[in-house]
Amino acid sequence: MGKPFKDREEVKADIRMCDYATAVWTIVGIILAAIGVIGDALNITLILEPTSWLLLAILVGLGVMMTHLNYLMARHLYGIESERKQ
């Protein structure tokens, strides 16, 4: 299990890191899907078969859900804590 946060700045840093990771992995998934679609449309093999590229895009999409859920929960808990302090 993860350790508790020390202060609010550490929570903000974690939120930024998760947001950045989500964006990067989403772009990677879109690129993999595009390679698969282009390879299938042109009927060529770009290192892997087009179906393999699309399966990789699906796996990346499933993996990005973890960082996105972490991002959402951190924002939610940060918001609850902010309301309690007011």
C-alpha positions in Angstrom: 0.0 0.0 0.0 1.1 3.6 -0.6 2.3 5.8 2.1 0.1 8.8 3.3 0.9 12.2 1.8 2.9 14.6 3.9 1.2 17.8 2.8 -1.0 19.3 0.2 1.9 20.1 -2.2 2.7 16.4 -2.4 -0.9 15.7 -3.3 -0.8 18.4 -6.0 2.5 16.9 -7.4 0.9 13.4 -7.5 -2.1 14.8 -9.4 0.1 16.6 -11.9 2.2 13.4 -12.4 -0.9 11.2 -12.9 -2.4 13.8 -15.4 0.8 13.8 -17.4 1.1 10.0 -17.4 -2.6 9.7 -18.5 -2.0 12.2 -21.4 1.2 10.5 -22.6 -0.3 7.0 -22.5 -3.5 8.1 -24.3 -1.4 9.6 -27.1 0.6 6.4 -27.3 -2.6 4.4 -27.6 -3.9 6.7 -30.3 -0.7 6.4 -32.3 -0.8 2.5 -32.0 -4.4 2.5 -33.2 -3.5 4.8 -36.1 -0.6 2.5 -37.1 -3.0 -0.4 -37.1 -5.6 1.3 -39.1 -3.1 2.7 -41.7 -1.4 -0.7 -42.0 -4.8 -2.4 -42.6 -6.0 0.3 -45.1 -2.8 0.0 -47.1 -2.7 -3.8 -46.7 0.9 -3.7 -45.5 2.8 -5.0 -42.5 4.5 -2.3 -40.4 6.8 -4.5 -38.3 3.7 -6.2 -36.8 0.4 -7.2 -38.4 -2.3 -4.5 -38.2 -4.4 -6.6 -35.7 -1.4 -6.7 -33.4 -1.1 -2.9 -33.4 -4.8 -2.6 -32.6 -4.5 -5.1 -29.8 -1.5 -3.2 -28.4 -3.7 0.0 -28.5 -6.4 -1.8 -26.6 -3.9 -2.9 -23.9 -2.5 0.6 -23.6 -6.1 1.9 -23.3 -6.8 -0.5 -20.5 -3.5 0.4 -18.8 -4.2 4.1 -19.0 -7.4 3.5 -17.0 -5.2 2.9 -13.9 -3.5 6.3 -14.1 -6.7 8.0 -15.0 -8.5 6.5 -12.0 -5.6 7.4 -9.7 -5.8 11.0 -11.1 -9.5 11.1 -10.5 -9.4 9.8 -7.0 -6.5 12.1 -6.0 -8.5 15.1 -7.3 -11.6 13.9 -5.6 -9.9 13.4 -2.2 -8.0 16.7 -2.6 -11.4 18.4 -3.2 -13.0 16.8 -0.1 -10.0 17.8 2.0 -10.2 21.4 0.7 -13.9 21.6 1.6 -13.3 20.3 5.1 -10.6 23.0 5.7 -12.9 25.9 4.8 
